[in-house]
């Protein structure tokens, strides 16, 4: 598998399109996240508490998605990918040398 700097595995336009599709699909994205402990006031009914928890998890998901996009935009993934590719090629050369 060759590494190409021209290939962008997480294009911003595709990511934004996917997020827009998730938004209009009616999918409760927060239900996909593992449960977290949240403080709930005793005066909330169970449906209000569920809604509050869902909103909190949705915000957490959006925050994590923004963080992932920022990491991608900084180029950290491409730099690390380049480093991994360089190490892989060195290991291949070493392996070929040992087989000869």
Buried (B, 14 or more C-beta within 10 A) or exposed (E): EEEEEEEEEEEEEEBEEEEEEBEEEEEEBBEEBEEEEEEBEEEEEEEEBEEBBBEBBBEBBEEEBEEEBEEBEEEEBBEEBEEEBEEEEEEEEEEEEEEE
